[in-house]
Amino acid sequence: MSKRAELPSPKRGQKEWGLFKQIYGVEWNEYDALTFDPEEKITEFNYEKFISANVLKTMDTKSDDFKRYIKLLNFTTKTNYEQHLENQKSFQGLMGVIS
């Protein structure tokens, strides 16, 4: 299996570094010091923190459909850190075009 070439990352001082901040609103290295993602995501054990009590009153929280819905929300939503990693990956793909 061939080793995939690593995509370039912008360096401080390059125009791409500033462009990343203009597009995404944060520095490229915003989360470099992060050792774990502190932001909580929705699960079947903490959904009360994410869905208002008024909405929960209308739902059968014991049903399999509800549990699948919560799993889908967990899978499809991103923490700020997860979104940042995705933004970096997308931007790296554009760097060849930008330069």
N, CA, C and O atoms as CSV, one atom per row, in Angstrom:
chain,resi,resn,atom,element,x,y,z
A,1,MET,N,N,0.840,-1.175,0.000
A,1,MET,CA,C,0.000,0.000,0.000
A,1,MET,C,C,0.888,1.242,0.000
A,1,MET,O,O,1.830,1.339,0.787
A,2,SER,N,N,0.585,2.180,-0.878
A,2,SER,CA,C,1.420,3.374,-0.968
A,2,SER,C,C,1.075,4.366,0.138
A,2,SER,O,O,-0.073,4.478,0.568
A,3,LYS,N,N,2.090,5.071,0.577
A,3,LYS,CA,C,1.884,6.067,1.624
A,3,LYS,C,C,1.327,7.335,0.991
A,3,LYS,O,O,1.868,7.835,0.005
A,4,ARG,N,N,0.251,7.845,1.557
A,4,ARG,CA,C,-0.403,9.035,1.037
A,4,ARG,C,C,0.402,10.278,1.408
A,4,ARG,O,O,0.861,10.412,2.542
A,5,ALA,N,N,0.569,11.178,0.454
A,5,ALA,CA,C,1.307,12.418,0.709
A,5,ALA,C,C,0.512,13.290,1.683
A,5,ALA,O,O,-0.703,13.440,1.558
A,6,GLU,N,N,1.218,13.852,2.639
A,6,GLU,CA,C,0.570,14.715,3.623
A,6,GLU,C,C,0.271,16.070,2.991
A,6,GLU,O,O,1.098,16.634,2.274
A,7,LEU,N,N,-0.903,16.570,3.266
A,7,LEU,CA,C,-1.299,17.867,2.726
A,7,LEU,C,C,-0.558,18.980,3.457
A,7,LEU,O,O,-0.257,18.848,4.643
A,8,PRO,N,N,-0.261,20.074,2.762
A,8,PRO,CA,C,0.470,21.176,3.395
A,8,PRO,C,C,-0.388,21.911,4.420
A,8,PRO,O,O,-1.613,21.965,4.307
A,9,SER,N,N,0.274,22.466,5.404
A,9,SER,CA,C,-0.378,23.300,6.417
A,9,SER,C,C,0.197,24.702,6.311
A,9,SER,O,O,1.392,24.854,6.059
A,10,PRO,N,N,-0.618,25.724,6.495
A,10,PRO,CA,C,-0.071,27.083,6.439
A,10,PRO,C,C,0.826,27.363,7.636
A,10,PRO,O,O,0.632,26.815,8.721
A,11,LYS,N,N,1.779,28.201,7.423
A,11,LYS,CA,C,2.697,28.621,8.491
A,11,LYS,C,C,2.403,30.076,8.835
A,11,LYS,O,O,1.993,30.865,7.983
A,12,ARG,N,N,2.621,30.410,10.098
A,12,ARG,CA,C,2.415,31.787,10.542
A,12,ARG,C,C,3.247,32.728,9.671
A,12,ARG,O,O,4.432,32.490,9.435
A,13,GLY,N,N,2.610,33.792,9.202
A,13,GLY,CA,C,3.284,34.750,8.331
A,13,GLY,C,C,2.942,34.557,6.861
A,13,GLY,O,O,3.087,35.488,6.068
A,14,GLN,N,N,2.496,33.375,6.487
A,14,GLN,CA,C,2.087,33.152,5.098
A,14,GLN,C,C,0.702,33.751,4.879
A,14,GLN,O,O,-0.095,33.872,5.810
A,15,LYS,N,N,0.430,34.125,3.619
A,15,LYS,CA,C,-0.883,34.691,3.307
A,15,LYS,C,C,-2.000,33.684,3.612
A,15,LYS,O,O,-3.106,34.072,3.987
A,16,GLU,N,N,-1.698,32.382,3.448
A,16,GLU,CA,C,-2.701,31.344,3.713
A,16,GLU,C,C,-3.103,31.306,5.186
A,16,GLU,O,O,-4.249,30.997,5.510
A,17,TRP,N,N,-2.163,31.619,6.079
A,17,TRP,CA,C,-2.461,31.650,7.517
A,17,TRP,C,C,-3.538,32.702,7.791
A,17,TRP,O,O,-4.522,32.437,8.482
A,18,GLY,N,N,-3.334,33.878,7.246
A,18,GLY,CA,C,-4.305,34.958,7.423
A,18,GLY,C,C,-5.623,34.666,6.739
A,18,GLY,O,O,-6.684,35.024,7.251
A,19,LEU,N,N,-5.567,34.025,5.599
A,19,LEU,CA,C,-6.774,33.680,4.862
A,19,LEU,C,C,-7.620,32.685,5.647
A,19,LEU,O,O,-8.846,32.796,5.668
A,20,PHE,N,N,-6.978,31.714,6.294
A,20,PHE,CA,C,-7.713,30.754,7.113
A,20,PHE,C,C,-8.486,31.485,8.203
A,20,PHE,O,O,-9.657,31.190,8.446
A,21,LYS,N,N,-7.831,32.439,8.860
A,21,LYS,CA,C,-8.504,33.185,9.930
A,21,LYS,C,C,-9.648,34.029,9.362
A,21,LYS,O,O,-10.701,34.138,9.989
A,22,GLN,N,N,-9.454,34.618,8.198
A,22,GLN,CA,C,-10.528,35.401,7.573
A,22,GLN,C,C,-11.741,34.538,7.277
A,22,GLN,O,O,-12.876,34.963,7.494
A,23,ILE,N,N,-11.512,33.341,6.788
A,23,ILE,CA,C,-12.608,32.460,6.399
A,23,ILE,C,C,-13.305,31.864,7.613
A,23,ILE,O,O,-14.534,31.876,7.689
A,24,TYR,N,N,-12.532,31.341,8.567
A,24,TYR,CA,C,-13.106,30.562,9.669
A,24,TYR,C,C,-13.179,31.309,10.999
A,24,TYR,O,O,-13.816,30.832,11.939
A,25,GLY,N,N,-12.538,32.469,11.089
A,25,GLY,CA,C,-12.655,33.289,12.293
A,25,GLY,C,C,-11.742,32.909,13.441
A,25,GLY,O,O,-11.811,33.521,14.506
A,26,VAL,N,N,-10.887,31.910,13.251
A,26,VAL,CA,C,-9.934,31.500,14.292
A,26,VAL,C,C,-8.588,31.209,13.641
A,26,VAL,O,O,-8.508,30.959,12.438
A,27,GLU,N,N,-7.542,31.246,14.443
A,27,GLU,CA,C,-6.201,30.929,13.956
A,27,GLU,C,C,-6.118,29.447,13.594
A,27,GLU,O,O,-6.855,28.624,14.138
A,28,TRP,N,N,-5.229,29.120,12.684
A,28,TRP,CA,C,-5.007,27.736,12.276
A,28,TRP,C,C,-4.696,26.853,13.495
A,28,TRP,O,O,-5.181,25.726,13.591
A,29,ASN,N,N,-3.889,27.373,14.418
A,29,ASN,CA,C,-3.431,26.596,15.565
A,29,ASN,C,C,-4.291,26.797,16.816
A,29,ASN,O,O,-3.820,26.554,17.927
A,30,GLU,N,N,-5.505,27.222,16.656
A,30,GLU,CA,C,-6.412,27.529,17.770
A,30,GLU,C,C,-6.491,26.402,18.802
A,30,GLU,O,O,-6.544,26.670,20.002
A,31,TYR,N,N,-6.498,25.176,18.361
A,31,TYR,CA,C,-6.693,24.039,19.269
A,31,TYR,C,C,-5.444,23.179,19.429
A,31,TYR,O,O,-5.544,22.047,19.903
A,32,ASP,N,N,-4.281,23.679,19.052
A,32,ASP,CA,C,-3.056,22.883,19.119
A,32,ASP,C,C,-2.721,22.410,20.538
A,32,ASP,O,O,-2.161,21.326,20.704
A,33,ALA,N,N,-3.048,23.194,21.550
A,33,ALA,CA,C,-2.715,22.830,22.927
A,33,ALA,C,C,-3.764,21.912,23.561
A,33,ALA,O,O,-3.602,21.483,24.703
A,34,LEU,N,N,-4.817,21.615,22.838
A,34,LEU,CA,C,-5.906,20.801,23.371
A,34,LEU,C,C,-5.483,19.337,23.468
A,34,LEU,O,O,-5.010,18.754,22.493
A,35,THR,N,N,-5.655,18.752,24.647
A,35,THR,CA,C,-5.310,17.337,24.833
A,35,THR,C,C,-6.543,16.442,24.724
A,35,THR,O,O,-6.425,15.256,24.416
A,36,PHE,N,N,-7.726,17.007,24.977
A,36,PHE,CA,C,-8.976,16.285,24.777
A,36,PHE,C,C,-10.065,17.304,24.484
A,36,PHE,O,O,-9.948,18.471,24.857
A,37,ASP,N,N,-11.106,16.869,23.828
A,37,ASP,CA,C,-12.206,17.751,23.460
A,37,ASP,C,C,-13.129,17.926,24.669
A,37,ASP,O,O,-13.818,16.979,25.048
A,38,PRO,N,N,-13.159,19.111,25.281
A,38,PRO,CA,C,-13.967,19.311,26.491
A,38,PRO,C,C,-15.465,19.504,26.213
A,38,PRO,O,O,-16.284,19.440,27.129
A,39,GLU,N,N,-15.805,19.734,24.969
A,39,GLU,CA,C,-17.201,20.008,24.633
A,39,GLU,C,C,-18.009,18.709,24.606
A,39,GLU,O,O,-17.621,17.730,23.968
A,40,GLU,N,N,-19.118,18.726,25.302
A,40,GLU,CA,C,-19.964,17.541,25.413
A,40,GLU,C,C,-20.888,17.429,24.208
A,40,GLU,O,O,-21.383,18.433,23.695
A,41,LYS,N,N,-21.114,16.196,23.763
A,41,LYS,CA,C,-22.062,15.930,22.683
A,41,LYS,C,C,-23.277,15.211,23.266
A,41,LYS,O,O,-23.206,14.614,24.341
A,42,ILE,N,N,-24.365,15.278,22.553
A,42,ILE,CA,C,-25.598,14.660,23.020
A,42,ILE,C,C,-25.485,13.133,23.013
A,42,ILE,O,O,-24.954,12.538,22.075
A,43,THR,N,N,-25.994,12.517,24.076
A,43,THR,CA,C,-26.069,11.056,24.169
A,43,THR,C,C,-27.412,10.700,24.806
A,43,THR,O,O,-28.160,11.583,25.226
A,44,GLU,N,N,-27.709,9.413,24.872
A,44,GLU,CA,C,-28.969,9.004,25.499
A,44,GLU,C,C,-28.935,9.199,27.012
A,44,GLU,O,O,-29.955,9.020,27.677
A,45,PHE,N,N,-27.779,9.563,27.566
A,45,PHE,CA,C,-27.649,9.776,29.002
A,45,PHE,C,C,-27.684,11.253,29.395
A,45,PHE,O,O,-27.855,11.571,30.572
A,46,ASN,N,N,-27.524,12.157,28.431
A,46,ASN,CA,C,-27.484,13.587,28.764
A,46,ASN,C,C,-28.374,14.448,27.865
A,46,ASN,O,O,-28.216,15.668,27.831
A,47,TYR,N,N,-29.290,13.839,27.149
A,47,TYR,CA,C,-30.105,14.576,26.173
A,47,TYR,C,C,-30.895,15.721,26.797
A,47,TYR,O,O,-31.260,16.665,26.098
A,48,GLU,N,N,-31.164,15.655,28.102
A,48,GLU,CA,C,-31.915,16.728,28.771
A,48,GLU,C,C,-31.177,18.063,28.718
A,48,GLU,O,O,-31.801,19.121,28.793
A,49,LYS,N,N,-29.862,18.016,28.591
A,49,LYS,CA,C,-29.068,19.245,28.495
A,49,LYS,C,C,-29.198,19.906,27.128
A,49,LYS,O,O,-28.910,21.095,26.990
A,50,PHE,N,N,-29.626,19.159,26.121
A,50,PHE,CA,C,-29.642,19.640,24.747
A,50,PHE,C,C,-31.044,19.870,24.183
A,50,PHE,O,O,-31.211,20.638,23.236
A,51,ILE,N,N,-32.043,19.216,24.754
A,51,ILE,CA,C,-33.418,19.337,24.264
A,51,ILE,C,C,-34.265,19.922,25.385
A,51,ILE,O,O,-34.244,19.423,26.510
A,52,SER,N,N,-35.006,20.973,25.079
A,52,SER,CA,C,-35.782,21.655,26.122
A,52,SER,C,C,-36.844,20.729,26.719
A,52,SER,O,O,-37.328,19.807,26.063
A,53,ALA,N,N,-37.188,20.994,27.964
A,53,ALA,CA,C,-38.178,20.179,28.675
A,53,ALA,C,C,-39.523,20.191,27.960
A,53,ALA,O,O,-40.220,19.176,27.936
A,54,ASN,N,N,-39.896,21.331,27.376
A,54,ASN,CA,C,-41.169,21.419,26.653
A,54,ASN,C,C,-41.199,20.484,25.455
A,54,ASN,O,O,-42.232,19.876,25.174
A,55,VAL,N,N,-40.104,20.361,24.756
A,55,VAL,CA,C,-40.028,19.460,23.602
A,55,VAL,C,C,-39.991,18.015,24.083
A,55,VAL,O,O,-40.631,17.145,23.493
A,56,LEU,N,N,-39.249,17.762,25.143
A,56,LEU,CA,C,-39.153,16.398,25.655
A,56,LEU,C,C,-40.505,15.853,26.112
A,56,LEU,O,O,-40.747,14.648,26.042
A,57,LYS,N,N,-41.381,16.735,26.576
A,57,LYS,CA,C,-42.720,16.307,27.005
A,57,LYS,C,C,-43.498,15.666,25.864
A,57,LYS,O,O,-44.376,14.834,26.092
A,58,THR,N,N,-43.177,16.055,24.643
A,58,THR,CA,C,-43.900,15.544,23.477
A,58,THR,C,C,-43.272,14.279,22.904
A,58,THR,O,O,-43.776,13.728,21.925
A,59,MET,N,N,-42.181,13.814,23.500
A,59,MET,CA,C,-41.442,12.675,22.954
A,59,MET,C,C,-41.489,11.477,23.902
A,59,MET,O,O,-41.545,11.637,25.121
A,60,ASP,N,N,-41.465,10.296,23.331
A,60,ASP,CA,C,-41.354,9.070,24.107
A,60,ASP,C,C,-39.869,8.739,24.229
A,60,ASP,O,O,-39.294,8.091,23.354
A,61,THR,N,N,-39.262,9.186,25.311
A,61,THR,CA,C,-37.807,9.062,25.473
A,61,THR,C,C,-37.346,7.631,25.742
A,61,THR,O,O,-36.145,7.365,25.784
A,62,LYS,N,N,-38.285,6.717,25.922
A,62,LYS,CA,C,-37.933,5.311,26.141
A,62,LYS,C,C,-37.967,4.497,24.846
A,62,LYS,O,O,-37.540,3.343,24.823
A,63,SER,N,N,-38.467,5.089,23.791
A,63,SER,CA,C,-38.642,4.344,22.540
A,63,SER,C,C,-37.319,4.150,21.795
A,63,SER,O,O,-36.367,4.909,21.969
A,64,ASP,N,N,-37.294,3.113,20.966
A,64,ASP,CA,C,-36.113,2.859,20.136
A,64,ASP,C,C,-35.926,3.973,19.109
A,64,ASP,O,O,-34.794,4.322,18.774
A,65,ASP,N,N,-37.028,4.533,18.607
A,65,ASP,CA,C,-36.932,5.640,17.650
A,65,ASP,C,C,-36.231,6.842,18.277
A,65,ASP,O,O,-35.400,7.481,17.632
A,66,PHE,N,N,-36.558,7.149,19.518
A,66,PHE,CA,C,-35.919,8.268,20.209
A,66,PHE,C,C,-34.423,7.999,20.371
A,66,PHE,O,O,-33.602,8.887,20.140
A,67,LYS,N,N,-34.072,6.786,20.765
A,67,LYS,CA,C,-32.657,6.444,20.946
A,67,LYS,C,C,-31.894,6.537,19.629
A,67,LYS,O,O,-30.751,6.994,19.602
A,68,ARG,N,N,-32.521,6.104,18.536
A,68,ARG,CA,C,-31.880,6.233,17.219
A,68,ARG,C,C,-31.720,7.709,16.846
A,68,ARG,O,O,-30.702,8.102,16.275
A,69,TYR,N,N,-32.723,8.519,17.169
A,69,TYR,CA,C,-32.664,9.957,16.896
A,69,TYR,C,C,-31.490,10.601,17.643
A,69,TYR,O,O,-30.760,11.410,17.069
A,70,ILE,N,N,-31.309,10.251,18.901
A,70,ILE,CA,C,-30.208,10.804,19.698
A,70,ILE,C,C,-28.863,10.367,19.125
A,70,ILE,O,O,-27.928,11.164,19.046
A,71,LYS,N,N,-28.770,9.097,18.724
A,71,LYS,CA,C,-27.516,8.615,18.114
A,71,LYS,C,C,-27.223,9.356,16.816
A,71,LYS,O,O,-26.072,9.689,16.530
A,72,LEU,N,N,-28.263,9.613,16.035
A,72,LEU,CA,C,-28.090,10.352,14.785
A,72,LEU,C,C,-27.613,11.776,15.072
A,72,LEU,O,O,-26.718,12.278,14.391
A,73,LEU,N,N,-28.201,12.425,16.067
A,73,LEU,CA,C,-27.755,13.773,16.449
A,73,LEU,C,C,-26.296,13.753,16.887
A,73,LEU,O,O,-25.523,14.640,16.524
A,74,ASN,N,N,-25.920,12.748,17.662
A,74,ASN,CA,C,-24.543,12.640,18.122
A,74,ASN,C,C,-23.590,12.492,16.952
A,74,ASN,O,O,-22.512,13.087,16.935
A,75,PHE,N,N,-23.992,11.703,15.984
A,75,PHE,CA,C,-23.138,11.442,14.828
A,75,PHE,C,C,-23.050,12.638,13.882
A,75,PHE,O,O,-21.996,12.892,13.299
A,76,THR,N,N,-24.146,13.370,13.727
A,76,THR,CA,C,-24.188,14.433,12.717
A,76,THR,C,C,-23.797,15.815,13.236
A,76,THR,O,O,-23.513,16.707,12.437
A,77,THR,N,N,-23.774,16.012,14.542
A,77,THR,CA,C,-23.362,17.309,15.077
A,77,THR,C,C,-21.879,17.265,15.423
A,77,THR,O,O,-21.322,16.203,15.703
A,78,LYS,N,N,-21.257,18.426,15.398
A,78,LYS,CA,C,-19.825,18.509,15.665
A,78,LYS,C,C,-19.554,19.486,16.806
A,78,LYS,O,O,-20.242,20.495,16.962
A,79,THR,N,N,-18.548,19.166,17.586
A,79,THR,CA,C,-18.072,20.124,18.571
A,79,THR,C,C,-17.267,21.185,17.821
A,79,THR,O,O,-16.951,21.011,16.644
A,80,ASN,N,N,-16.941,22.266,18.494
A,80,ASN,CA,C,-16.116,23.302,17.860
A,80,ASN,C,C,-14.773,22.735,17.402
A,80,ASN,O,O,-14.275,23.088,16.333
A,81,TYR,N,N,-14.193,21.859,18.213
A,81,TYR,CA,C,-12.909,21.250,17.858
A,81,TYR,C,C,-13.052,20.352,16.632
A,81,TYR,O,O,-12.224,20.421,15.723
A,82,GLU,N,N,-14.081,19.514,16.589
A,82,GLU,CA,C,-14.298,18.643,15.435
A,82,GLU,C,C,-14.513,19.456,14.161
A,82,GLU,O,O,-14.018,19.095,13.093
A,83,GLN,N,N,-15.263,20.567,14.287
A,83,GLN,CA,C,-15.494,21.423,13.131
A,83,GLN,C,C,-14.188,22.074,12.682
A,83,GLN,O,O,-13.939,22.212,11.484
A,84,HIS,N,N,-13.355,22.472,13.641
A,84,HIS,CA,C,-12.062,23.086,13.316
A,84,HIS,C,C,-11.185,22.102,12.531
A,84,HIS,O,O,-10.557,22.483,11.543
A,85,LEU,N,N,-11.141,20.854,12.966
A,85,LEU,CA,C,-10.354,19.842,12.248
A,85,LEU,C,C,-10.869,19.654,10.824
A,85,LEU,O,O,-10.085,19.500,9.888
A,86,GLU,N,N,-12.182,19.667,10.668
A,86,GLU,CA,C,-12.759,19.551,9.329
A,86,GLU,C,C,-12.416,20.771,8.472
A,86,GLU,O,O,-12.120,20.645,7.284
A,87,ASN,N,N,-12.461,21.954,9.091
A,87,ASN,CA,C,-12.100,23.180,8.372
A,87,ASN,C,C,-10.641,23.135,7.926
A,87,ASN,O,O,-10.319,23.532,6.806
A,88,GLN,N,N,-9.763,22.655,8.794
A,88,GLN,CA,C,-8.353,22.544,8.439
A,88,GLN,C,C,-8.162,21.614,7.244
A,88,GLN,O,O,-7.428,21.935,6.309
A,89,LYS,N,N,-8.815,20.479,7.282
A,89,LYS,CA,C,-8.680,19.506,6.201
A,89,LYS,C,C,-9.176,20.090,4.876
A,89,LYS,O,O,-8.533,19.920,3.840
A,90,SER,N,N,-10.311,20.774,4.914
A,90,SER,CA,C,-10.846,21.400,3.700
A,90,SER,C,C,-9.887,22.465,3.175
A,90,SER,O,O,-9.640,22.554,1.973
A,91,PHE,N,N,-9.356,23.263,4.083
A,91,PHE,CA,C,-8.452,24.341,3.696
A,91,PHE,C,C,-7.163,23.786,3.108
A,91,PHE,O,O,-6.628,24.344,2.150
A,92,GLN,N,N,-6.666,22.704,3.666
A,92,GLN,CA,C,-5.433,22.085,3.144
A,92,GLN,C,C,-5.658,21.657,1.687
A,92,GLN,O,O,-4.759,21.786,0.856
A,93,GLY,N,N,-6.828,21.161,1.389
A,93,GLY,CA,C,-7.131,20.774,0.022
A,93,GLY,C,C,-7.130,21.954,-0.930
A,93,GLY,O,O,-6.862,21.793,-2.121
A,94,LEU,N,N,-7.428,23.144,-0.414
A,94,LEU,CA,C,-7.466,24.350,-1.244
A,94,LEU,C,C,-6.092,25.029,-1.383
A,94,LEU,O,O,-5.897,25.863,-2.267
A,95,MET,N,N,-5.165,24.676,-0.526
A,95,MET,CA,C,-3.883,25.397,-0.511
A,95,MET,C,C,-3.156,25.327,-1.844
A,95,MET,O,O,-2.526,26.305,-2.247
A,96,GLY,N,N,-3.225,24.206,-2.533
A,96,GLY,CA,C,-2.568,24.102,-3.845
A,96,GLY,C,C,-3.179,25.037,-4.854
A,96,GLY,O,O,-2.473,25.563,-5.714
A,97,VAL,N,N,-4.468,25.255,-4.770
A,97,VAL,CA,C,-5.172,26.151,-5.677
A,97,VAL,C,C,-4.886,27.612,-5.334
A,97,VAL,O,O,-4.739,28.453,-6.220
A,98,ILE,N,N,-4.810,27.897,-4.034
A,98,ILE,CA,C,-4.601,29.273,-3.555
A,98,ILE,C,C,-3.228,29.792,-3.948
A,98,ILE,O,O,-3.091,30.936,-4.381
A,99,SER,N,N,-2.209,28.946,-3.795
A,99,SER,CA,C,-0.841,29.403,-4.049
A,99,SER,C,C,-0.555,29.429,-5.513
A,99,SER,O,O,0.550,29.789,-5.920
